[in-house]
């Protein structure tokens, strides 16, 4: 049995190797985009569904025939007279339909239902990882994740229900209308009228339900985003006594969602009542008409049995169909809402024909006549020029908002310049694959972000190796080995196998910074960026790490954004940025002697901090 499960589960790969790229923004094109490659399975599901629907509908005809045969025949001659037809019915009921049902279930559930949405999640996740920092800064992380999960599930549900339900109902109704017409054409009239009225109800209510479903999906994502935002920043919430504020903030999102939910439920109530009234009318009219036709000898008693049984079956199925059609369009609304987030074009794109950096990378960096603004019309840098020679150690100093971090963002191509160019070893960063460009850099930020994984995984994050000795040496170079050996977590993990928590919340600021430093040592990149890399450390630890950093910086291009003077002592050159311009450049001694902005910042420092 295990081999059977595995055979069908492997028919559709959940993690295709080839990336689909940018999804289209239109609803139908978006769905077709993610169902390509599955059509042979979907077509097979549709054919099996049609066979099962026709077979089930034919049971009613068989029941009517049996009623007529038993009424006319003597028990002794019954089986001899109808043996061929009875064997046909038996084969249909005991062989054909069970085999079709088993095959349908295996393909639907084992092959498609699990793997199909996982394919979409996998492809969408890979695409979303290519989105720009601007995209993620404008969205709740929880909201984006929720839309990825919701949309994948909604595409699966929409497609499978549309095929399964639509095909089943069309074949089922067509077969039943044919059977009623075979008994007497007039018997099919109530069902045809009911079908027209039912279709009108669907076309009236479903578009309204779909529109409301879009609102529901959006408000649900907003609600989840608000809740996740509170949990991610729980230390800030507790520090500032923000429980009441966050409760109100989350409640506002929940109120928006429940309001949208009420709107959808009102439409469903009206739809449900309308369908039920139509069902009562169908049962009454079909029964009355069948009795009349029997009274005038137009149909047999078997015909009455078939007509009434079909009417009852249609009534039972109509509510199921109503909920299924409602679910289809509700999920279509969810897909439509998700498209607005998922199908956004990438802000930063790889070139179609990328260049390759010559090896080894020398580490020459340049910003040439660069103009850049986060907000249009308010440039942070304008006609900005900066050359960093291979192996040079450059310190960048300046007041907050001067443009220091912007320079780093442009070098890493987190953003594209409006004018000018940014180069590495003479090649425009726009002409390189983003991954190849960023492989050249290792960075320690002032507030390093760690993944909710083990210490080992965090230290080795920038490399493909998990060599235990190399990881231990990197931790020792960052003065992190002593505290790592003392760590443990709720899973029983110890030392390097300890989970650090979301964004490294289980570690102190200094411990996070040391892990980040170990990660830099482990990556061994030709260009090193230090954004106040030792700001969270005590003086003793800082001295140890500065000595180790001196070894790490040797032979590399280094850029150090500095607020504390300790990171400037080893720099070959310091540039002072103010209002997006370089106002001073030179060694530390030269700048102090010049008596300019750097000297004034020096004088204002207290405890190693350079004020604004």
N, C-alpha and C positions, 0 to 999 in steps of 0.2 A: 504493500500500500504506500509505503514511504517513497518508493521509486515513482509511483504514479503521481503523487503530489509534486515531487520535484520536477518531473517532466513538464507538467503544465505550468508550474511556477517559473520555469526558466524560458518559456516561449517568448516572453516579453522582458527585455532587459530593463531593470529599474534605473541603472546608472549608465546610460549610453556615453561612450568615450567622446564622440564628436559633439561639440557645442553648436546649438542652433543659432546663436547670435541674437541680434536685436529683434524682439517680437513686434508684429504689426499692431497698430493702435485700434483698428476696427474690430468689433465683436466677433463677427463670423470669421474673419481672416485670422484673428487671434486663436480661436478654437481650432480651426483647421491647421494652423501652424503647429500646435502641440499635439494634434491627433495624427499627423503624417507618420506613416510607418505602422499604424495600428489598424488600417482600414480592412485588411483581410480578416482580422479577428472580429472587428465590428460587423462586417458583412456576414460572417459565419454565425455570429450571435443573432443577427436579424433573421437569417434563414431558419435557424432552429426555433426562434421565437414564433415565426409565422407557422411553422409545422405544428408546434405545441398548441397555438391558439386555434388553428383549424381543427386539430384533433379533439380538443376540448369541446368546441362548438358542435362537432359532429355527434358527440355523445347524446345531445338532446334529440337529434334526428333518430339516433338508434333507439332511444327510449320510446319515442313516438311509434316507431315501427314495431317494437316489441309489444306495445299496448295493442296495436291493431292486429298483430299476428296471434297473440294469445286470445284475443276476442273472437277471432274467426276459426282458429284451428282446434282440433281435438288434441289432448295431451299426448296420445299415442303417436300421432302423425307429425307433431310439431317439429321435433328435432330432425326427422327425415326430410321434411319439407324445406326447412330453413338452415340446414347444417352449413352450407357454403357461406351464407351471410353471417352466421354466428361465429364461424372460424375467422372470418375477416375481422369482425368486431373484436374478437379475442386477441388476435395478432396486433391490431392497432392499440388496444388497451394494455396488453401485457408485454409487448416487445418494442414496437416503434416509439411510442410516447415515452416509456421509461428510458430507453437508450438516448433519445433526443434530450430528455430532461437532464440526465447525468452529464452528457457532453456539454450541454448549455451551461450547467452549473460550474463544471470544471473550467471552461474557458472564461466565463464571466467572473467567477470569484478567484480562482487560482491564477489565471493568466493575466487578467486585465484589471480587476478592481483594486488590487494592491499596488501593482507595478505601474499602472497608468498615472495615478496622481504622484507617485514617487518620481517618475520620469520628469513630470512638470516641476515639482519642487526642486529637483536636482538641477534642471536646466535654468530655472528662474534664479535659484540661489547663485549659480555660477555667473549669471548675467548681472545680478545685483552687486556682487563683489567687485565688478568693474565700474560701478557708479562712482561719481566724484564725491569729495568731502562735502561739497555744497549740498548735494542731494541728501546726505545723511544728517547734515546740520539743520536742514529744513523739516525733517520728519522725526517723529518718535521712533526709536529703534524697535520698540514693541509693536508699534502700529505697522511698520514695514514687515516684520516677521509674521504678524497676524495675517496680513494681506497675502503673503506668499503661501501660507498654510491654507487660508480660506479659499483662495482662487484656485489652487491645485485641486482641492476637494470639490469645489463647485464645478469646475470643468468636467471632472470625472462624472459627477452626478448628472449634470446636464446632458452630456453625450450619451451615457449608458441608459438613463431613463428615457431620453428622447427616442432612442432606437428600440429599447425593450417595450416601453409603454405604447408608443405610437404604432409600431408594427403590430403588437399584440392586439390593440383595440381595433385597428383598421381591418385586420384579417378576421378577427372575431366577429365584428359587427357585419362585415360583408358576408361572412358565412351564414350568420343567423338570418340576415335579410333574405338571402338566397333560399334558406330552408323554409322560411315562412311563406315566401312567394311560391315555392314548390307545392305547399299545402293548399294555399289560396292566395293569390296576389293581393287581395284586400287585407289579409292578415298582416302584411308587411307595412301597411300604411301608418299605424300608430307609431311603430318604431322609427320610420323615416321622419315623421313629424317631430318625434322626440329628439332624434339626432340633430335635426336642423335647429331646434330650440336650444338644445344642449350646447351646440357649437356657438350659437349667438351668445350664450351666457359666458362661455370660455373667452370669446373674443372681446367681450365687454369687461370682464373682471380681471383677466390675466395681465393685460398691459398696465393696469392700475397696481396690481400686485407686484409686478416687476419693478415699477418705478419706486414703490415703497420699499422693496427689497434692497435697492441701491442705497436708499437712505439708511436702512437698517445696517447694511454692511459697513457703511462709512461711520455711523455712530458707534457700532460695535468696535471697530478698529480704534476709534478715538478713546472709547472707554478703556479698552485694554492698554492703550498707550499711556493713559493717565495713571493707571494702576501700576504698570511696570515702571514708570518714571519714579513713582514714590518708593517702590521696592529697591530700585537700583541706587537711589540716593537716600537710603534709610538712615545713614549716619547723619546727614545734613538735617533730615526731618527731626531726628531725636535731639540733635545739638541745639536747634533753634525752637524746640517745643512746637513743631509744626504738625502734630497729629491732627488737631482740629482743622487746620488749614487744608491738609491733605484729604481729610474726610470730606470736606466741602467740595474740594477740587474733583475728587473721584465721584462724589454724588452728582455733580453737574453733568459729568459724562454719562453716568448711569441714567439720569433723568432724560437726557437726550435720547438714549437708546430705548428706554421703556416707552417714551412717547412715540418713537418710530414703530415699536412693537405693537402698540395699541392701534396705530393706523393700519398696519397689516392685518391684525386680527379682526378689525371691523370689516374689512373687505372680505376676509375669509368667511365670516359669519353670514354676510349677505349672499355670498356665493353658495355656501352650504344650504341655506334656506331655499334659494332658487332651485337648486338641483333636486332637493327633496320634494318640492312641489311638483316639479316636472316628473319625478319618479312615480308619485301617487297618480298623476294623470295618466302615465303610461300603463300602470298596472290596471287601473279601472277601465280604460278604453280598450286595452287588449283583451281583457277577460270578457267584457261586454260584447265586443265584436266577435270573439271566438264562439261564445254561446249563441249569438244570433246566427252565425254561419252554420253551426251545428244544428240549430233549430230548423234551418231551411235545407238541411242535408248537403251543404256545400263542403263541409269538412267532417272528418271522422272524429271519434273521441280521442284518438291518438293525436290528431291535429290540435285539439284543445289542450291536451297535456303538454305538447311541445310549445305552443304559444304562451301559455301561462308560465311554464318553467323558464322560458327564455326571458319573459318580462321580469320575473323575480331575479334571475341571474343578472340581467342588465342593471336592475336597481342596485343590487349589491356591488356590482362592478363600477357603477357610475361615481359613487362616493370615493372609491379607491382611485379611480381615474382622476377625479377632481383634485384629490390631495397630491397625486403624482404629478399632474400637469402644473398644479400650483408650486410644487417643489422644484419642477424644472425651471419655471420662470423666476422663482425666487433665487435659484442658483445662478441663472443667467444674469440676474441683477447683481449678484455678488461678483460674478466674473467681470461684468461691465464696470463695476466700481473698482475692482482690483487693477484693471487695465490702466487706469489713470496713474497708478503708481508704478506698476511693473513694466509697462511699455514705454516709459519715458526714455528718450534717447540718452545715450551715455554722454555725460558732460565732457569727459576726457577720453578720446579714442586713440587706439593704437593706429599707426600709419598702415595703409594697405601693403606697402612694400618697404618694410623697415630696414634700416641700416644696422650694421653690427659694430660694436666698439672694438677697436684693435686691442689685442691682448699683449702684455698685461696693461690694465688700465692705469694711466699715469696720474689721473686725478686733477687735471687742470679744469677749473670751473670759471665761467664768465657770464655776466649779465651785460648785454650790449644794448644801449639806448632803450632800456625797458620802461614801458608804461603799464601800470596795472592798477585796477580798482576793484574792490569787493562790491561796491555799490557804484553803478554807472554815474559818471560825472564827478566822483569824489576819489581821485587817484591817490593811492598810498605811495606809489613810486612813479616818478615821471622823468623820462630821459635819464634813467639811472644806469650807471656803469660801474662794474666791479670785476676785477680779474684776480683770481686766486691761483697761484702757480702750483705745479705739482709738488707735493710734499710740504707745502707751506702751512704753517700753523697761524690761523687768522682768528683774532678775537673781534667780536662785534658788540659794541656798547651803545646805549642810547636810552632815552626816556621811554616809558611805556607808550605804545602806539606809534613809535617812530618808523616801524617797518622791518624790524629785525626778524621776526617770525615769518613775515611775508617773503623775505629773501629765501629762507629755508624752504617754504612751501613751493616757491617757483623752481628752485633747484631740483626738488623731488618731483616736480610736475604734478603736484596736487591741484594746481590751477594753471591755466594757460595765460600767457601774457597777451595784452591787447596790442602792443607794438613792441618792436625790437625782438631779441632772441636770447635764449638761455642755452649755453653750450657746455658739453663735457668732452674734454679732449678734442675740441674743435668741431664736434658734431652737435647739431641742434637737438635738444631733448625731444622735440616733437617727432623727430625721424627715428626714434628708438622705441622698441617695445617697453612699456612701462615697467614690467617685471625686470627686464634686463637693466634698465636705468637704476631702479631702486636696489637691485642686488649689489650695486657699487657703494651703497651707503649703509652705515650703521649709526644708529642714533640713540642717545639717552635724553629723554625729555625731562623737564622739571617735575612734571607729575606723570611718571611712567604708567602706562596702562598694561596690566597683565591679563592673560586669558584665564578663565575659570578651569584651569587644568593643573597638572602636577608641576612642582618646581622644575623637575627634569625637562618636561615639555616646554616650559616657558624659557628656560635657558637655551635650549636647542632650537627655539622657534625659527630663527633666521637661517638655519642650516638643514641639510638633509641627514646629517649624522646624529646618532644617539649614543656615541661612544662614551661609556661611563667615565673613563679616565680624563677625556677631554673636557667633559662637563664639570668634573670635580676640580680640575685645574682652573677652569674659567671662574668657578665660584670662589676659589681661593684667591685668584687675582683681584676679585671684586670685594674681598674681605667679607664674604657671605657664608663661608663654609661653617663657621662656628654656630651661627644661629640656625642654619638649615638643618644641621644634625639634631637640633632640639625640637624641630617641628613635628606635629602629628595632626591628624584630622579625624573626623567622625567615622570614616570608613575603615580606620585602622592603619591608614597610610602613614609612613614615617619618613623623615629626612627628605630626600629628593622625590619620594613618591607622595608627598603631602599635597593635597589640593589647596590652592591659594585663595579660593573664593572668587566671586565675580569682581572683575577689575582689581584683583589682589586685595580684597577688603580684609582678609584675615591677617594681613601683614601690616606692619607700621610703614610710614612713609619712607624712612631710611632703609628698611628691609626691601621694599619694592624697588627703590633706586639701586640697591646693590644687585638685585636679581637682573635689573635692566642693564647694569654695567657688565655683569657676567654674560648676558646675551650678546652684547657688543663684542666682548673678547672672543666669544665662541664663533661669531659670524666671520670675524677676520676680514672685514671689507676694506677696500683701498681708501675710502673717504669716511671720516669720522665726524659726526655732528654731536656737540655737547651743548644742550640747552640747560645751563645751570645744573650740570649733572651731579653735583655733590651738595646741593642746597639743603637736602633733608638729613645730612649726616652730622654727627658730632665732630669736633675738631680732631680728635685722635684718629677716628675712622677716615676722615677726610685726608689726613696726612698720609695714611697708609695707601689709600686709593690713588691719591695724586702721584705717589711714587710709582704705583703699578700702571697708572694711565700714561706716565712718561714713557714706559716701555711699549705700551699699546700704540701710542701716537707716533712712535719712531717709524720713519719711512712712509707715513701716510699724510694725506691732505686732511687738515683738521680745521673745523669751524666751531668756535665756541661762543655762544651767546652768553654774555656775562652780566650778572648783577653783583656777584661777589668777586673780589680781587684775586682770590686764591686760584681761580681758573685762568687768569690772565698772565700769571708769572711766566708760564712756559711758552707764550705766544711769540711768534716772530714779528707779527705786525698786528696793530689794533686799528680798526676803523670805527669812527663815532658817527652814528646815524641820528639825524634829527629831521622830522617832518619829511621823511622819504628821501633825504639827500645825505651824501657823505660830507660832513663838515670838517672832519679831521682824520688824519691817517698818519701812523708812525709807530715807533716802539713806545712802551710804557713810559720810559724816561723822557723821550722827546715830547710826548703829549703833556706830561706834567710840567715840563719846562715851558711849553708854549702858553700855558695859563688860560686855555680855552674851555670848552664845554666839559671835556674829560677831566680837567683839573678841578672844575667846580663840582662835578659829580663825585670826584675823589674826596673833596673836602666835606661833602654832605654825608658821606657814608658813616654808618654807626654799626659797629659789630660786623664789619665786612659787607654791609648792604649799601648799594649805591641808590640813593633816592631819586625820585622823579624831578 
